[in-house]
């Protein structure tokens, strides 16, 4: 799932080398932290958060297929 987030983020941003995804696992869920360049933050979030919500939706689908819960935090 980490690779999925990196792939989506790198496709959107101007500086794909600065995309960083970290993973924090708890007993019932996985929290992914996405960091991008300051100038790319708007592209990742999108108008009214549409891109961010779409990324979260795809992540939730991937998590359901693996029978777990996943959360995406951007910032």
JODA-V996409 format. One record per helix or strand. SS is the DSSP state (H for helix, E for strand). FROM is the first residue (numbers start at 0). TO is the last residue. Records with the same first field share a line. If there is no record, write none. Layout:
SS=FROM-TO ; FROM-TO
This chain:
H=1-11 ; 15-17 ; 37-44 ; 46-64
E=19-24 ; 29-34 ; 69-73
